[in-house]
Amino acid sequence: MHIIIDGYNLIRQSPSLWQFESRGLEEGRHELIRRLSRFKKERGHTITVVFDGWIGGSPKEERYNDKGITVIYSKKGEQADEVIKRMVRKGRSSVIVVTSDRSVADAATRNGGTAIPSPEFESRITLSDRESSAFAEEPHEYDDEHSRLTGKRKGPSKRLPKKKRRVMARLKKI
């Protein structure tokens, strides 16, 4: 699974990352990459972070690897959103895009990918950090002895539409 992240969008949507960025853009980027590298070690996903370089950047797109995370700066005159949309067209259904930008999220879903809002992804990273440092969960206890023995489930039996089930399955893998 390939996770493509709109870097500045995630930094500015996250209160904890925004504190680092308030000290300087470079500090915000480094903290984001540090957190993502820990997440990558735990989950093993391919992660790409795209930052805007369109105002004062290089005349061509810059790519490098930092702590196992692929970092891309868009070329001068091109926004990170356009780079992400281009990557989604190539990756199709194996791509998860992390952004709160509606046009980028729509482009991802139109091309068969999945979009997840930046605050939700940040909470998953935070939750992942907590889970890795905590002990294993205790086994689940059944509320009702009868339902455990008979296999009957409580609650409504309504099933989500297939499209939503597929999106949920992809997001569970994060």
C-alpha positions as CSV (number, residue, x, y, z in Angstrom):
1,M,0.0,0.0,0.0
2,H,1.3,3.4,-0.9
3,I,0.4,6.4,1.3
4,I,0.8,9.8,-0.4
5,I,0.7,12.8,2.0
6,D,0.1,16.5,1.3
7,G,2.9,17.6,3.6
8,Y,2.0,21.2,4.5
9,N,-1.7,20.3,4.6
10,L,-1.0,17.7,7.3
11,I,1.3,20.0,9.2
12,R,-1.1,22.9,9.3
13,Q,-4.1,20.7,10.2
14,S,-2.3,19.2,13.2
15,P,-1.9,21.3,16.3
16,S,1.2,19.4,17.5
17,L,3.0,19.6,14.1
18,W,1.9,23.3,13.7
19,Q,3.8,24.1,16.9
20,F,7.0,22.9,15.3
21,E,6.2,24.8,12.1
22,S,5.7,28.0,14.1
23,R,9.4,27.8,14.9
24,G,10.3,27.4,11.2
25,L,9.1,25.5,8.1
26,E,12.2,23.2,8.3
27,E,11.4,22.1,11.9
28,G,7.8,21.3,10.9
29,R,9.0,19.2,8.0
30,H,11.6,17.3,10.1
31,E,9.1,16.5,12.8
32,L,6.6,15.2,10.3
33,I,9.2,13.0,8.7
34,R,10.4,11.7,12.1
35,R,6.8,10.7,13.0
36,L,6.2,9.1,9.6
37,S,9.4,7.1,9.8
38,R,8.3,5.6,13.1
39,F,4.9,4.8,11.6
40,K,6.6,3.2,8.5
41,K,8.8,1.0,10.8
42,E,5.7,-0.3,12.5
43,R,3.4,-0.8,9.5
44,G,5.8,-1.2,6.6
45,H,3.8,1.0,4.1
46,T,5.5,2.9,1.3
47,I,5.1,6.6,2.3
48,T,5.6,9.6,0.1
49,V,5.3,13.2,1.4
50,V,4.8,16.0,-1.2
51,F,5.6,19.6,-0.3
52,D,5.0,22.8,-2.3
53,G,8.0,24.2,-4.0
54,W,6.1,26.2,-6.5
55,I,6.9,29.7,-5.2
56,G,10.6,29.7,-4.6
57,G,11.6,26.2,-5.5
58,S,13.8,24.5,-8.1
59,P,12.9,24.7,-11.8
60,K,12.5,20.9,-11.7
61,E,10.9,18.5,-9.2
62,E,13.2,17.4,-6.4
63,R,13.1,13.9,-4.8
64,Y,15.1,12.4,-2.0
65,N,14.8,9.8,0.7
66,D,14.8,10.7,4.4
67,K,14.6,7.9,7.0
68,G,12.8,5.6,4.6
69,I,10.3,8.3,3.6
70,T,10.3,9.6,0.0
71,V,10.1,13.4,0.0
72,I,9.1,15.3,-3.1
73,Y,9.2,19.1,-3.6
74,S,7.1,20.3,-6.5
75,K,8.9,22.3,-9.2
76,K,8.6,26.0,-9.5
77,G,5.2,27.0,-10.8
78,E,3.6,23.7,-9.9
79,Q,1.7,23.0,-6.6
80,A,2.0,19.9,-4.5
81,D,-1.7,19.2,-5.3
82,E,-0.9,18.7,-9.0
83,V,2.0,16.3,-8.2
84,I,-0.3,14.3,-5.9
85,K,-3.0,14.1,-8.6
86,R,-0.5,12.9,-11.1
87,M,0.8,10.2,-8.7
88,V,-2.8,9.0,-8.0
89,R,-3.5,8.6,-11.7
90,K,-0.4,6.3,-11.9
91,G,-1.1,4.4,-8.7
92,R,-4.8,3.9,-9.0
93,S,-6.5,1.7,-6.4
94,S,-3.3,0.9,-4.4
95,V,-3.0,4.6,-3.2
96,I,-4.2,6.3,0.0
97,V,-4.0,10.1,-0.1
98,V,-3.8,12.0,3.1
99,T,-5.2,15.6,2.6
100,S,-8.0,17.8,3.7
101,D,-8.0,19.5,0.3
102,R,-11.3,18.6,-1.4
103,S,-10.1,18.7,-5.0
104,V,-7.2,16.3,-4.2
105,A,-9.4,14.0,-2.2
106,D,-12.0,13.9,-5.1
107,A,-9.2,13.2,-7.6
108,A,-8.1,10.2,-5.5
109,T,-11.5,8.7,-5.2
110,R,-12.3,9.3,-8.9
111,N,-9.2,7.3,-9.8
112,G,-10.0,4.4,-7.5
113,G,-7.8,5.5,-4.6
114,T,-8.8,6.3,-1.1
115,A,-8.6,9.7,0.6
116,I,-8.3,10.3,4.3
117,P,-8.5,13.7,6.0
118,S,-5.3,14.9,7.6
119,P,-6.6,15.1,11.2
120,E,-7.8,11.5,11.0
121,F,-4.5,10.3,9.7
122,E,-2.6,12.2,12.4
123,S,-4.8,10.6,15.1
124,R,-4.0,7.2,13.6
125,I,-0.3,7.9,13.8
126,T,-0.7,9.1,17.4
127,L,-2.7,6.0,18.2
128,S,-0.1,3.8,16.6
129,D,2.6,5.3,18.7
130,R,0.6,4.7,21.9
131,E,-0.2,1.1,20.9
132,S,3.4,0.3,20.2
133,S,4.5,1.6,23.6
134,A,1.7,-0.1,25.5
135,F,1.3,-3.7,26.4
136,A,-0.8,-6.1,24.3
137,E,-4.5,-5.8,24.7
138,E,-6.3,-8.0,27.1
139,P,-8.6,-10.6,25.5
140,H,-12.1,-9.5,24.8
141,E,-14.8,-10.7,27.2
142,Y,-18.3,-11.3,26.0
143,D,-21.1,-9.3,27.5
144,D,-23.6,-12.1,27.3
145,E,-22.7,-15.7,27.9
146,H,-25.7,-16.8,25.7
147,S,-24.6,-14.8,22.7
148,R,-21.1,-16.3,23.0
149,L,-22.4,-19.8,23.0
150,T,-25.0,-19.5,20.3
151,G,-23.1,-17.2,18.0
152,K,-26.0,-14.7,17.7
153,R,-25.1,-11.1,17.3
154,K,-26.8,-8.1,18.8
155,G,-27.7,-5.0,17.0
156,P,-28.8,-4.2,13.4
157,S,-27.8,-6.5,10.6
158,K,-27.6,-3.8,8.0
159,R,-24.5,-4.1,5.8
160,L,-22.6,-1.1,4.3
161,P,-22.6,-0.7,0.6
162,K,-19.7,-2.5,-1.2
163,K,-17.9,0.8,-2.1
164,K,-17.9,1.9,1.6
165,R,-16.8,-1.6,2.7
166,R,-13.8,-1.5,0.3
167,V,-12.8,2.0,1.6
168,M,-13.1,0.8,5.2
169,A,-10.9,-2.3,4.4
170,R,-8.2,-0.1,2.9
171,L,-8.3,2.3,5.9
172,K,-8.0,-0.6,8.4
173,K,-4.7,-1.5,6.9
174,I,-3.2,1.8,7.9
